[in-house]
Amino acid sequence: MPSILPSRYQLKTVILDKNPSAGALAITHKIANYPGVRGEVTGSELLEVMRQQAMEFGTDYKRAQVFGIDAKDPQKKVYTPEGTFIGRAH
C-alpha cells in the first residue's frame, strides 16, 4: 500500500489494487510491533486500515489488474483491462 502523502498534499492520487486479499501482506496471519498499531493484527486487517486512511485523505481506490506500464515520458501510462490511467509519478 503506497503512502497517503500525495493525497494529504491535495494531489490527485489513485491506488490500483488487483485484489485486496492477494499478496504477501494480505495472507500474513500475525503482524506484531508495527509502528502505530497496538498489539497484533493480521495482514488483511492492516491493509484495510491503510486503505481506509488513504481514502479518508482523498485517494481514489480502484480494483484493477495492471498489465503494462509505459514510464518513458513525463506522463506515465498504466494499462489495465478497465482502461488506461495517465498521470505523473514522483
Disulfide bonds with the S-S distance in Angstrom:
none
